[in-house]
Structure formats: structure tokens, C-alpha cells
């Protein structure tokens, strides 16, 4: 397809290579990030995922010798040979990634007897897919390679041996490991080999395929049915740096409002109004914290978006105002399908201004969704996006606090949208094949910008479908899961891979959406949900009740325990998301993210890190009352419940009664805590609690804590506080020194005092500025409070 290299020229950070058949442009974005582009189907499109990119390439050198073009950055050496075969080395000359030069030879799939027809059908399916791909990039598979990312695809954490399709799909059947397509298309993966890591982002919105060695274990490949060859190589060598490079390209999640980290309760449906009020009152009566209640499709007038059913909700403004006074925020669902109904203002405006997708003859395209005959807004059209954005004010003026975008794959009841449905694509007319995977992305962007404009607060948007870069506009959940133990187990690698794919604010339907949850399953699932950024219990119509009190007193007590723990941890989670806005590192992390030098972490599917300091090893099997836990090497770990210190690099058996989730704190950690509240904002937080796990003798540790108003964008103007807490234990182990420093003082409502809990510590004296500080020792913990910044000395 490419032929031999005939010419090349360098234009700053761009190298234009003329092959016999085609021109390739290589652009150095940073010394560790390189873009490879060739116009296969059309001129270069504006990226849907990458916005406002500012390259900082550093020094770039180009040399041609012996039929090879060598490009050198400060981190990489890129060898390009005839036929556009690419080999990428690190600066030491180690091969990182190499194009596969052999023939594509799929594994033989044999069959006999009655299985012949089935085998033939499967073989034809695979062959048809291979023939359909207009672009295919094969890379050599090397020994002991591991693959991560690709969004929330089903299966295990390590994606080696799997085959996936990027085509946003609403499939209501129970999700299993063999699912190739889900609701989201994030064409980015991370490879790890010999403790070095790199990633590939294939920025192509058409249907694409990622085969991580399923076709043949000698190579892995990615390709698309149409569009251009446009991919980015992102070098680490750490996985953290690869994630940072990917989010440098596609953006990080903005800091959310603090209340969005509270517990959220959802069901299809909390209607009519008295049912919604009943749910709210029960949370308060039973002393179970909750911030958010959801309204599913039944709150609307005949499923017309941006309307209310006045029989079920006669005065939504009054209802939402009264709920707000009790501390509840209400989030409403909005689907893209607009009911075909002359006289309905949203439909009329869309028709008048040509805001809907059309068929090939430019007639508005009609399919069926919840309202019946419905039209699809053309979110690829900037004017349509702005119109949709202004409609958010209809909801926010009624008191709605956030918007839940669903059915935006886009889903339809009368079969999928045809390929030739036409979209504006910001003035470059195209068809459904190119827009399908970014439809939900654009809808989220319009919703985000509309809420921001209407409220001047950080928008809360939740979406089911998305593309790379959607993290800039929305949180996500993993879609319509089921109340099955397998779905609880599978949710852990799904969330970890979403985090590695840039989607840091994510969650699952706690308890499961479809089927009937059991008391034991909800008890174990809420223990996971307490540590996931989006903490939402959601269940489907016609399933049994799934609220925390819906089963028995024990289940209710376990829900209360872990929801209250979540509210204590709010400042810790907020700190992680504040840091994520800069680093791109998610809340839910696979162990390998921080322990890349420990190969035993590479395929741990049923444990995760919450931030860097908390390791969660939930029980995800029915009836289990104990489980094997691996604690990564390189650190010591403290059992959160017993305070026992355990060496890293070890496997332990942890007994776990139904009300106990195994949790471990990395030694030398600080955990900032808030008092338990019924909802965010119920209490004025003027004291911060520091749960301290001191370092070993001669060691030090630090922690940065962030504070702002929790809702506005003023923090971007410097209106925030940044505290630094540090600890140092003397070489003799007889003294512990603590320090409180305010590194940035921009928010007036700072803390008036700090309460310390020193674990595994029995203090004989606590002093600050030479004055004795009253303290209390209970068993193996020391408690005291101070009212100012400075240095604290503790004699042990």
C-alpha cells in the first residue's frame, strides 16, 4: 500500500514522508508522544477527542540512511523503513514496539460433524470482518506482554488474547466476557513488557477493531472500516506516564462539585412525586446519608424531553425546592430521541432550524425510542449543540442539579440507524458511520456547556455512551448491568480499565440494574461502591426494591456503615480528583499502576487501589467469608480494621464476615477525613481529621490536601487552600515529628483546627511551640487536636 520511501522533509516538529503510493505525516507532540497520520479516505478531520493541543516537541532530528528514515526525539528513536514499517526504540536502543512483517495468518479453527456449520459461520464472520477493515496496523507480539485500557470492555484486567470492537452498542442481554462491543468506544490501550510501558491511541471514530492476539498470538493489531490512519504512540516508561500522556492529548476530568461524590439513589422509576418524597424521607429517618435522587423516563410528559408529567409531578419546582431544603439534589434523565409531535416546542425548533439528523435525501430521519416516532438531534452540528445546551436551562430553572444522558449510543427500537443517515459534522457533511461513536460524546459536551452557562457551577453530567475525551464533560457508568455476582466481579477490571483510559469519574449500578438483587450481593456491592467515584445504587422497573433498607436489618446496617465511611473519606476522594485534573491519574487504580516493578500485580482482577494510599480487596463471591489478598511489594500495609502491619510482597488469607470488606492502608499515609453528614453541606466543616499511619524509623512522608468551596469555578482563579502535612520518625523511633503548612491561602473558609489520629502509636507527650498539647491514648492510638499550623513533636 505504501511502497518505498521516495522523499522526506522536516517542517519543525513535522516530518513529511513521500512513499511511492501515499504521503505520511509524522508529528512529534512531545518527546514521548508521536502522531502517525496518512490520508486514506479523506482529508484530515478535526479530532473529536483532542482539543486545544499545544505540542512541546523538544529537539527533533531526522536522518536518512540505507533506505531507512531515523527520527530522534529526546526520549525516542523511530526507525521507518520502506513499506511504512515502523520500529520504536527508547533512548537506550531497546525495542519498544515493532511492526509485524509477516503474513496475517489467523489460527485454524477446526470443526466436525454437526459443528461444521457453526464453525463455518464463525469463520465467515471473522473473514468478513477482516475484509471489511480498510485500515489495519499490525504490531509484533512479544513474550510476556500485557494489555490494559480500551474503556470498560468486559473480561479481565489484562486484555491479551481478547478481540474487541469499537461500536457503541446497547445490548440488553447480560454482559459476559465474550462481549466485543459495549456502550463506549475508547480506542486507546496500554502495553506493558519487561517493566516498560507504552500506549497507542487510534483516533478514528469509524467502527474499529482491536485484536490483542486472538487472531494469532504472533501479533496484535488495530484497524478501522473507514477513515484515516491516525494514531499516537505514547511512551512511559511508567504506566502512570502513559496515562498522563494520553490525558495530555484528550484532556482530564474537571474537578466535580463535592456533592457529586456523595451517595446517589436511582431507580426506574421514582414516580409519582409521593414515591420520590417517600424515598427521601426514609433516608433521613433511617440515618443513611444520601445526596442525590434520580428521576428516570417516567417523570416526562409522554417521554418528551425537557417536559414534566404534571399529573405525576404537579409542581416540580416546589417539589425540588423542598427536597433541596432536606439536602437532596435531583438528577433527571434526558434521552436524545425527540418525539415527532407538531406543537411540541423542542420538535418544532429542531425542524425549523434543521437540527436533526437526516436521511440521504436530507429528510429528517425517524426511528422509534421511548416516545414512539422520534428524531435524533445532530450533535455533530455546532448550532444544534448550542441549541441543545440552551435547553438545559429548562431543567436547571426547575431546580434540577444534574443531567443523566442515556440511550445515546444512539439506541433505537426499530433496528440500528442506517449507515447513510446524514450528519452536518460541523460543516463537513458525513454519515452515521463516522458520527455513531461520538454521538454520545457530543451530547455530553452540549449538556455540560449548557449547565455551565445556566448555573455558573461545575456541571454534573452522567452518560452511558462516550468516546475518547468525554471525561472533559461527563462522568460515566458501565451501563445496564445485572444483579449477578459475575457482574460484581467483572465491574472491578471494567472500572480499573476505564480509569486507565482517562475516565477517572466512573461507577457501576451498585446492586445491579436488571434481575433481582439479593441481600448478600448488595452488602458486598456497596462495599465496592463506597470507593468508586460515582456511588449510585440503580435498579430496573419490575425488579424487587433495592434501596439500602429493602432487605433486612443486617443489610441496612451494612449499607449504612459503608455509606457513612464514604462520607468520612470525601476529602480524600476530592484530593484525588483535584490531582487528577493535572495528572490524569484516576480514583480507581489497578495495583500495577503504582507497583509496575512487581509482576505479581499485573493480573490482579479483584483488588484495586483507591488513590495511592488505600487498597481495597472486596469479597466478590457468594457465600465467601474469607479471601486471598495480595499486598504489593515495596511498601508495608496496615489493616484498616485491626491496625495490624503487614509486609508487602505477601499473600495473606483475610477473614471477612459479611459486614467486613478487607481494606489496607499504605504505611506512611495520611487520610483526611470529614465528620459523617446526612448530605454534603449539612455541617460547616471547620475541623479536618487526619488519620495518620506513621512512617518507619528514619523515614518521612508528606500529603497535600486541597480545599475550596466545592461547587464554583473560582478555584481556577486561585480561590482555594492547599495544605501540606508531613511526618518524620526519628532514627531511634522515639520521636515523631508532624508538620502543618498552608502552601496556598486563597479560600477564606479554612479550617479552624486539626484533629490527629496516630495509629499504632502510644505518645507519652505532645508539644507544639514548646507547649504541652492535651492528648489521649486508647489502646494503640493517640488522639489530639491543634488549632494552628506549625510543627508538632510527639515523644513515643
C-alpha positions in Angstrom: 0.0 0.0 0.0 2.9 2.4 0.8 5.8 1.3 -1.3 9.3 2.6 -1.0 10.4 5.9 0.6 10.9 8.4 -2.2 11.3 11.7 -0.2 11.2 13.4 3.1 11.2 16.8 4.5 11.1 18.3 8.0 9.0 21.2 9.0 9.7 21.9 12.7 8.2 19.0 14.6 6.6 17.5 11.5 8.2 15.1 9.1 6.5 14.5 5.8 7.5 11.3 4.1 6.7 10.6 0.5 6.2 6.9 -0.2 5.6 5.6 -3.7 1.8 5.2 -3.1 1.0 7.7 -0.3 2.2 10.5 1.9 2.7 10.0 5.6 3.0 12.8 8.2 4.8 12.2 11.5 4.4 14.8 14.1 6.3 14.9 17.4 3.9 16.2 20.0 6.2 15.8 23.0 9.5 13.9 23.2 7.4 10.9 24.4 4.3 11.3 22.1 4.4 10.9 18.3 1.5 11.0 15.9 1.4 8.9 12.7 -1.0 10.1 10.0 -1.9 9.1 6.4 -4.9 10.3 4.5 -6.6 7.1 3.4 -10.2 8.1 2.9 -10.4 11.8 3.1 -8.5 15.0 4.2 -7.6 15.2 7.8 -10.6 15.7 10.0 -10.5 17.8 13.2 -10.1 15.4 16.1 -13.3 14.8 18.2 -11.2 13.8 21.2 -8.2 16.2 21.1 -8.9 19.9 21.6 -6.6 22.8 22.1 -3.5 20.7 21.9 -0.2 22.6 22.3 2.8 20.5 21.1 6.0 20.8 23.1 8.3 18.6 20.9 11.7 19.5 22.2 14.6 18.7 19.9 13.7 16.6 16.8 16.4 15.3 14.5 15.9 13.5 11.2 18.4 11.3 9.3 18.0 9.1 6.2 20.4 6.2 5.6 20.4 2.9 3.9 16.7 3.0 3.0 15.6 4.0 6.5 14.4 7.2 7.9 15.5 7.8 11.5 13.7 10.3 13.7 15.1 11.1 17.1 13.4 12.9 20.0 14.8 13.4 23.4 13.1 10.2 24.5 12.6 8.0 21.4 14.3 6.7 18.2 11.8 6.0 15.4 13.0 3.8 12.6 10.8 4.0 9.4 11.6 1.5 6.6 10.1 1.0 3.1 6.5 -0.1 3.2 6.0 2.1 6.2 7.3 -0.4 8.7 7.9 1.3 12.0 10.1 0.3 14.9 10.3 2.5 18.0 13.2 2.3 20.4 13.8 4.0 23.8 16.9 6.2 24.1 19.0 3.2 25.2 18.2 1.3 22.0 15.7 -1.1 23.5 12.9 -2.0 21.1 9.6 -0.8 22.5 7.2 -1.5 19.6 7.8 -3.1 16.2 5.5 -3.5 13.2 4.8 -7.1 12.3 6.3 -8.0 9.0 4.9 -11.5 8.5 1.7 -12.5 6.8 -1.5 -12.3 8.7 -2.4 -15.9 9.4 -5.4 -16.5 11.6 -5.4 -19.5 13.9 -7.0 -22.6 12.3 -10.5 -23.2 13.8 -11.5 -26.8 13.2 -14.9 -28.5 13.4 -16.5 -31.8 12.6 -19.9 -33.3 12.4 -22.8 -31.1 13.3 -20.3 -28.4 14.4 -19.2 -27.8 10.8 -22.0 -25.4 10.0 -21.3 -23.4 13.2 -17.6 -23.4 12.6 -18.1 -22.2 9.1 -20.4 -19.5 10.2 -17.8 -18.3 12.8 -15.1 -18.5 10.2 -17.1 -16.5 7.7 -17.8 -13.9 10.3 -14.1 -13.4 11.1 -13.2 -13.4 7.5 -15.9 -10.8 6.7 -14.6 -8.6 9.4 -11.0 -8.8 8.2 -12.2 -7.9 4.7 -14.2 -5.0 5.9 -11.2 -3.3 7.5 -9.9 -0.5 5.3 -7.0 0.2 7.7 -5.1 -2.3 9.7 -1.9 -1.8 11.8 -0.2 -4.9 13.0 2.4 -4.9 15.8 4.7 -7.8 16.8 3.6 -9.6 19.9 6.5 -10.2 22.3 6.9 -12.5 25.2 5.2 -11.6 28.4 3.2 -8.6 27.1 0.2 -7.3 29.0 -2.5 -5.0 27.6 -4.8 -2.6 29.5 -7.3 0.1 28.8 -9.9 0.1 25.9 -12.5 1.5 28.3 -15.0 -0.6 30.1 -14.9 -3.7 27.9 -15.9 -6.9 29.6 -13.4 -9.6 30.7 -10.2 -9.5 32.8 -7.9 -6.6 33.5 -5.3 -7.9 31.1 -6.7 -7.8 27.6 -4.2 -10.1 25.9 -5.9 -12.7 23.8 -9.1 -10.7 23.5 -10.8 -9.2 20.5 -12.9 -6.0 20.7 -15.0 -3.8 18.5 -15.4 -0.1 19.0 -19.0 0.5 18.1 -21.2 1.9 20.8 -23.8 -0.7 21.4 -26.9 -1.0 23.6 -27.2 -4.7 24.2 -29.7 -5.6 26.9 -28.6 -9.2 27.4 -26.4 -9.9 30.4 -22.9 -8.8 29.7 -20.4 -11.6 29.6 -16.7 -11.9 28.9 -17.2 -12.6 25.2 -18.9 -9.2 24.5 -16.9 -7.5 21.8 -18.8 -4.1 21.9 -20.2 -2.1 24.7 -21.7 1.3 25.2 -18.4 3.2 24.9 -15.6 3.4 22.3 -12.2 4.4 23.7 -9.7 3.3 21.2 -6.7 3.5 23.5 -4.7 0.8 25.1 -1.5 0.4 27.2 1.1 -2.2 26.7 3.5 -3.4 29.4 6.5 -5.6 28.8 9.7 -6.0 30.7 8.6 -3.4 33.2 8.4 -0.8 30.4 5.1 0.7 29.2 3.7 2.5 26.2 0.3 3.2 24.7 -1.5 3.6 21.4 -4.4 5.9 20.7 -6.1 5.2 17.4 -8.1 8.5 16.8 -10.6 7.1 14.3 -14.3 7.4 15.0 -15.5 4.8 12.5 -16.1 1.2 13.6 -12.7 -0.1 14.7 -11.3 -3.4 15.9 -8.7 -4.2 18.5 -7.3 -7.7 18.4 -4.8 -8.3 21.2 -3.6 -11.7 19.9 -6.8 -13.5 19.5 -6.4 -13.9 15.7 -2.8 -15.0 16.1 -0.5 -14.8 19.1 2.4 -13.7 17.0 0.9 -10.2 16.5 -1.7 -7.8 17.8 -3.5 -5.2 15.6 -6.0 -2.4 15.4 -7.9 -1.2 12.4 -11.0 0.5 11.1 -13.6 0.1 8.4 -13.0 3.6 7.0 -11.4 7.0 7.8 -7.7 7.7 8.0 -4.7 6.2 9.6 -4.3 8.4 12.6 -2.7 7.0 15.7 -0.5 8.2 18.6 2.4 6.4 20.2 2.7 7.3 23.9 5.8 6.3 25.8 6.1 5.9 29.6 8.2 4.1 30.6 5.8 4.0 33.6 2.1 3.3 33.1 1.4 6.5 35.1 3.3 8.4 32.4 1.4 6.7 29.6 -1.9 7.7 31.3 -0.6 11.2 31.7 0.4 11.4 28.1 -3.0 10.1 26.9 -4.9 12.7 29.1 -2.4 15.4 27.9 -3.9 14.7 24.4 -7.5 14.1 25.3 -7.9 16.1 28.4 -8.5 15.4 32.1 -11.8 15.3 34.0 -12.5 18.7 35.6 -13.0 18.9 39.3 -16.6 18.0 40.2 -18.9 19.5 42.7 -18.3 17.9 46.1 -21.9 16.7 46.5 -21.5 14.5 43.4 -19.2 12.3 45.4 -21.9 11.6 47.9 -24.2 8.6 47.8 -26.8 8.5 45.0 -30.0 6.6 44.8 -31.7 5.8 41.5 -34.5 3.5 40.1 -36.6 3.2 37.1 -38.7 4.9 38.4 -39.3 7.1 41.4 -42.6 8.4 40.2 -45.1 9.7 41.1 -44.0 12.6 43.3 -45.1 11.0 46.6 -42.8 8.0 45.9 -39.8 10.3 45.4 -40.6 12.1 48.7 -41.0 8.7 50.5 -37.6 7.6 49.4 -36.1 11.0 50.6 -37.8 10.8 53.9 -36.8 7.2 54.5 -33.1 8.1 54.0 -33.3 10.8 56.7 -35.4 8.7 59.1 -33.0 5.7 58.9 -29.9 7.9 59.3 -28.4 6.8 55.9 -26.6 9.6 54.2 -27.7 10.5 50.7 -27.1 13.4 48.4 -28.8 12.6 45.1 -32.1 11.1 43.9 -32.7 10.4 40.2 -35.8 10.6 38.0 -36.0 8.1 35.1 -38.1 8.5 32.0 -41.5 8.4 33.7 -41.2 11.9 35.0 -41.7 13.3 31.5 -44.9 14.1 29.6 -45.2 11.2 27.2 -41.4 10.8 27.2 -41.0 14.3 25.7 -37.6 15.5 26.7 -37.4 18.8 28.7 -41.0 18.3 29.9 -42.7 17.2 33.1 -45.8 14.9 33.6 -48.0 17.3 35.5 -50.1 14.5 36.8 -47.2 12.8 38.5 -45.3 16.0 39.3 -47.9 18.8 39.5 -45.3 21.4 40.7 -41.8 20.2 40.1 -40.2 23.5 41.1 -41.8 23.3 44.5 -41.0 19.6 45.0 -37.3 20.0 44.1 -37.0 23.1 46.2 -38.4 21.3 49.3 -36.1 18.3 48.6 -33.2 20.7 48.3 -34.0 22.0 51.8 -33.6 18.5 53.1 -30.3 18.2 51.4 -31.3 16.3 48.2 -30.3 17.1 44.7 -32.4 15.7 41.9 -30.9 14.5 38.6 -33.2 13.8 35.7 -32.7 11.6 32.7 -32.6 13.1 29.2 -32.5 10.9 26.1 -31.6 12.2 22.6 -34.8 11.0 20.9 -37.2 13.9 20.4 -40.8 12.9 19.9 -42.2 13.6 16.5 -45.1 15.8 17.6 -46.1 19.0 15.9 -46.8 21.7 18.5 -44.1 20.3 20.9 -41.6 23.1 21.1 -38.4 21.1 21.1 -39.5 19.2 18.0 -40.7 22.4 16.2 -37.5 24.2 16.9 -35.4 21.3 15.7 -37.4 21.1 12.4 -37.4 24.8 11.8 -33.6 25.1 12.3 -32.6 21.8 10.7 -31.1 20.5 13.9 -32.0 16.8 13.3 -30.0 14.1 11.5 -31.5 13.3 8.1 -31.6 10.6 5.6 -29.6 10.7 2.4 -32.2 12.9 0.8 -32.0 15.5 3.7 -35.3 14.5 5.1 -35.3 14.3 8.9 -34.6 10.7 9.9 -37.2 9.0 12.1 -36.9 5.8 14.3 -38.6 4.6 17.4 -37.5 5.1 21.0 -39.4 5.7 24.2 -41.7 8.5 22.9 -42.5 6.4 19.8 -41.6 8.0 16.5 -38.6 10.2 17.3 -35.9 12.3 15.7 -32.2 12.5 16.6 -30.6 15.8 17.2 -27.5 16.3 15.1 -25.0 16.9 17.9 -22.2 17.0 15.3 -23.6 20.3 14.3 -22.3 23.2 16.5 -25.5 25.1 16.1 -27.5 22.1 17.2 -25.2 21.6 20.2 -25.7 25.2 21.2 -29.5 24.8 20.9 -29.4 21.7 23.0 -27.2 23.5 25.5 -29.7 26.3 26.0 -32.5 23.7 26.7 -30.7 22.6 29.8 -31.9 25.8 31.4 -35.4 24.5 31.3 -34.3 21.8 33.7 -32.0 23.8 35.9 -34.6 26.5 36.3 -36.9 23.8 37.7 -34.2 23.0 40.3 -32.6 20.0 38.6 -29.0 19.6 39.8 -27.6 17.4 37.1 -28.5 15.6 33.8 -28.3 11.9 33.1 -27.8 11.2 29.3 -29.0 7.8 28.3 -29.8 5.9 25.1 -27.1 8.0 23.3 -25.2 5.3 21.5 -27.6 6.2 19.8 -30.1 3.5 20.7 -33.2 2.8 18.7 -36.1 0.3 18.7 -36.6 -0.2 15.0 -33.2 -1.6 14.3 -29.9 0.4 14.2 -29.6 3.7 12.4 -28.7 3.1 8.7 -25.2 3.9 7.6 -26.3 6.6 5.3 -28.1 8.7 7.9 -26.6 12.1 7.3 -24.9 14.4 9.8 -23.6 18.0 9.5 -20.2 17.3 11.2 -19.5 21.0 11.8 -19.9 21.8 8.1 -18.1 18.7 6.7 -21.1 16.5 5.7 -20.7 12.9 6.7 -22.7 9.8 7.5 -23.7 7.8 10.6 -20.6 5.5 10.3 -18.3 8.4 11.3 -20.6 10.0 13.9 -22.1 7.0 15.7 -19.2 6.5 18.1 -19.0 10.2 19.0 -22.8 10.9 19.2 -22.9 10.5 23.0 -19.6 12.4 23.3 -21.1 15.4 21.5 -24.3 15.2 23.5 -22.3 15.2 26.8 -20.4 18.2 25.6 -23.6 20.1 24.7 -25.1 19.2 28.1 -22.0 20.2 30.0 -21.8 23.6 28.3 -25.5 24.2 28.8 -25.5 23.5 32.5 -22.3 25.6 33.0 -23.9 28.5 31.2 -27.2 28.2 33.1 -25.8 27.8 36.6 -22.2 29.0 36.5 -21.4 25.9 38.6 -19.4 22.8 37.8 -21.8 20.7 35.8 -22.8 17.2 36.7 -23.4 15.1 33.6 -23.6 11.4 33.5 -23.5 9.5 30.2 -23.8 5.9 29.1 -22.1 6.3 25.6 -18.9 8.1 25.1 -15.7 8.4 23.1 -12.1 9.3 24.0 -12.0 12.7 25.6 -15.6 12.5 27.0 -14.0 12.8 30.5 -13.8 16.5 29.9 -17.6 16.8 30.0 -19.2 13.9 31.9 -19.0 11.1 34.4 -19.9 7.6 33.1 -21.4 4.4 34.4 -20.9 1.0 32.9 -24.4 0.7 31.6 -27.2 -1.8 32.2 -25.6 -4.4 34.3 -27.4 -7.2 36.2 -27.7 -8.2 39.8 -25.3 -11.1 39.3 -22.2 -12.0 41.2 -20.3 -12.3 37.9 -21.2 -8.6 37.2 -19.9 -7.5 40.5 -16.6 -9.4 39.8 -16.3 -8.1 36.3 -17.0 -4.5 37.4 -13.6 -4.2 39.1 -11.5 -4.7 35.9 -14.0 -2.6 34.0 -13.6 0.3 36.3 -9.8 -0.1 36.5 -9.5 -0.1 32.7 -11.9 2.9 32.4 -9.5 4.8 34.8 -6.5 3.8 32.7 -8.5 5.1 29.7 -8.8 8.6 31.0 -12.3 8.2 32.5 -11.5 8.9 36.2 -15.0 9.7 37.3 -16.9 6.5 36.8 -19.0 3.9 38.5 -21.4 1.0 38.1 -25.0 0.4 39.1 -24.4 -0.7 42.6 -26.5 -3.8 43.3 -27.1 -4.3 39.6 -29.7 -2.8 37.3 -31.6 -5.9 35.9 -32.6 -9.1 37.6 -33.3 -9.2 41.4 -30.5 -8.3 43.8 -30.0 -10.4 47.0 -29.2 -9.1 50.5 -25.7 -10.6 50.3 -25.0 -9.3 46.9 -26.0 -5.7 47.8 -24.0 -5.9 51.0 -20.8 -6.8 49.1 -21.5 -4.4 46.2 -22.0 -1.4 48.5 -18.5 -2.2 49.9 -17.1 -1.7 46.5 -19.3 1.3 45.7 -18.0 3.2 48.7 -14.7 3.6 47.0 -15.8 4.2 43.4 -16.1 7.9 42.3 -19.7 7.6 41.2 -21.5 5.8 44.0 -25.0 5.1 42.7 -27.5 2.3 43.5 -29.7 1.8 40.5 -32.3 -0.8 39.7 -34.8 -1.5 36.9 -38.6 -1.4 36.7 -40.3 -4.7 37.7 -37.3 -5.8 39.8 -37.6 -6.0 43.6 -36.8 -2.9 45.7 -33.1 -2.4 46.1 -32.8 0.6 48.5 -30.5 0.1 51.5 -33.4 -0.8 53.7 -35.3 -3.1 51.3 -33.9 -6.4 52.6 -33.4 -6.8 56.3 -31.8 -5.1 59.3 -28.4 -6.6 58.7 -28.3 -5.4 55.1 -29.5 -2.0 56.1 -26.8 -1.8 58.8 -24.0 -2.8 56.3 -25.2 -0.2 53.8 -25.3 2.5 56.5 -21.8 1.5 57.7 -20.1 1.8 54.3 -22.1 4.8 53.1 -21.0 6.6 56.2 -17.4 5.5 55.6 -17.7 7.1 52.2 -18.8 10.4 53.7 -15.8 10.3 56.0 -13.5 9.8 53.0 -14.9 12.7 50.9 -11.9 15.0 51.4 -9.6 12.1 50.4 -11.6 11.4 47.2 -11.8 15.1 46.5 -8.0 15.4 46.8 -7.6 12.6 44.3 -9.8 14.3 41.7 -8.1 17.6 42.3 -4.8 16.0 41.5 -6.3 14.1 38.6 -7.2 17.4 36.9 -3.4 17.8 36.5 -2.0 14.3 36.3 -4.9 12.3 34.7 -4.5 9.6 37.3 -7.9 8.1 38.2 -9.5 7.3 41.5 -9.8 3.6 40.9 -6.4 2.1 40.0 -5.1 -1.3 39.3 -2.2 -2.3 41.6 0.2 -2.3 38.7 -0.2 1.5 38.3 1.9 2.1 41.4 3.7 -1.3 41.5 4.9 -1.7 38.0 8.1 -3.4 39.2 6.1 -6.1 40.9 4.9 -8.5 38.2 2.6 -10.2 40.6 0.3 -7.1 40.3 -0.1 -7.3 36.5 -3.2 -9.5 36.5 -4.9 -8.9 39.9 -8.5 -8.6 38.9 -10.3 -8.5 42.2 -8.3 -5.8 44.2 -7.8 -2.1 43.5 -6.2 1.0 44.8 -8.4 4.0 45.7 -5.9 6.7 45.0 -2.4 5.7 46.2 -3.0 5.1 49.8 -6.0 2.7 50.1 -6.0 -0.9 48.9 -9.5 -2.5 48.7 -9.8 -6.3 48.4 -13.6 -6.8 48.3 -15.3 -10.2 48.6 -17.0 -10.9 45.2 -18.1 -14.5 45.6 -21.4 -15.6 47.1 -21.0 -17.2 50.5 -17.4 -16.4 50.8 -16.3 -15.3 54.3 -12.6 -15.2 53.6 -10.4 -14.4 50.7 -6.8 -14.4 49.5 -5.3 -10.9 49.4 -2.0 -9.8 47.7 -0.2 -6.8 49.1 2.3 -5.3 46.7 5.9 -5.3 47.5 7.9 -2.2 48.2 5.6 -0.9 51.0 4.2 -2.0 54.3 0.4 -2.2 54.7 -1.8 -1.6 57.7 -5.1 -3.5 58.1 -7.7 -0.7 58.3 -9.9 -2.7 60.8 -7.3 -4.3 63.1 -4.3 -1.9 62.5 -2.0 -4.9 62.0 1.1 -4.0 60.0 1.9 -6.5 57.2 4.9 -6.6 54.9 4.3 -6.0 51.2 5.1 -8.7 48.6 3.0 -11.2 50.5 -0.2 -13.2 50.1 -2.5 -13.4 53.1 -5.8 -15.0 53.9 -8.2 -12.4 55.3 -11.3 -13.5 57.1 -14.2 -11.3 56.0 -17.6 -11.6 57.6 -20.5 -10.2 55.6 -20.1 -6.8 57.2 -16.3 -6.6 56.6 -14.6 -5.5 53.4 -10.8 -6.1 53.6 -9.2 -2.6 53.4 -5.4 -1.9 53.7 -3.7 1.5 54.2 -0.2 2.0 52.8 2.2 2.7 55.6 3.3 6.3 56.0 0.0 7.6 54.7 -2.3 10.5 55.8 -6.0 10.1 55.2 -8.0 13.3 55.6 -11.5 12.7 57.0 -14.7 14.7 57.4 -17.4 14.0 60.0 -20.3 12.0 58.8 -23.1 14.1 57.3 -26.6 13.3 56.1 -25.6 15.2 52.9 -22.7 17.4 51.7 -23.2 20.9 53.2 -25.3 19.7 56.2 -22.4 20.7 58.5 -19.9 23.5 58.4 -16.6 21.7 58.2 -14.1 23.8 60.3 -12.1 20.9 61.6 -10.1 18.4 59.5 -9.3 15.0 60.9 -6.0 13.4 59.8 -5.9 9.6 60.1 -2.1 9.1 60.3 -0.2 5.9 59.6 3.3 7.0 60.6 6.4 6.1 58.7 9.1 3.7 59.9 12.2 4.8 61.8 14.3 7.3 59.9 11.6 7.7 57.2 9.4 10.6 56.2 6.1 11.1 54.4 4.0 14.0 53.1 0.5 14.6 51.9 -1.1 17.5 50.2 -4.7 18.4 50.9 -6.9 20.7 48.8 -9.9 22.8 49.9 -12.3 25.1 48.1 -16.0 26.0 48.0 -16.9 22.7 46.4 -19.1 24.0 43.6 -17.9 27.0 41.7 -15.1 27.6 39.2 -13.5 30.2 41.5 -10.7 27.7 42.2 -9.4 28.3 38.7 -8.8 31.9 39.8 -6.8 30.8 42.9 -9.7 30.7 45.4 -8.6 27.6 47.2 -6.4 26.4 50.1 -3.6 23.9 49.8 -2.2 22.3 52.9 0.9 20.1 53.3 1.1 17.6 56.1 4.3 15.8 56.8 5.6 13.2 59.2 9.1 12.1 60.2 10.1 9.4 62.6 13.5 9.7 64.2 16.2 7.1 63.6 15.7 5.8 67.1 12.0 5.5 66.7 11.5 7.5 70.0 10.1 10.7 68.4 7.6 11.5 65.7 7.6 15.0 64.1 4.5 16.3 62.4 4.1 19.5 60.4 1.1 21.5 59.1 1.8 24.1 56.4 -0.6 26.2 54.3 1.1 26.3 50.9 -1.7 28.3 49.3 -4.1 30.6 51.1 -6.8 31.7 48.7 -10.1 30.4 50.3 -11.3 32.3 53.3 -13.2 29.4 54.9 -10.2 27.5 56.0 -10.0 25.0 58.9 -10.0 26.3 62.5 -8.4 23.2 63.9 -6.9 19.8 63.0 -7.6 16.5 64.8 -5.0 13.8 64.6 -5.4 10.1 65.0 -2.0 8.4 65.2 -2.3 4.7 64.5 0.0 2.2 66.1 1.3 5.0 68.3 1.4 5.5 72.1 2.5 9.0 72.8 3.9 10.0 76.2 3.9 13.7 75.3 2.8 16.0 72.5 4.1 19.5 72.2 3.8 22.4 69.8 5.9 25.6 70.0 7.1 24.2 73.4 3.7 24.0 74.9 2.1 20.7 76.0 -0.9 19.6 73.9 -3.5 17.5 75.6 -3.7 14.1 74.2 -5.4 10.7 74.7 -4.1 7.2 74.2 -6.7 4.5 73.6 -5.2 1.0 73.1 -2.7 1.6 70.3 -3.9 5.0 69.0 -3.1 8.5 70.1 -5.7 11.4 69.7 -5.1 15.1 69.9 -6.2 18.4 68.3 -4.4 21.6 67.4 -5.7 25.0 66.3 -2.9 26.3 64.3 -0.3 25.5 61.7 3.3 24.6 62.6 5.5 21.8 63.9 4.4 19.2 66.4 6.7 16.9 68.4 5.5 13.6 69.8 7.5 11.6 72.2 6.9 7.8 71.9 
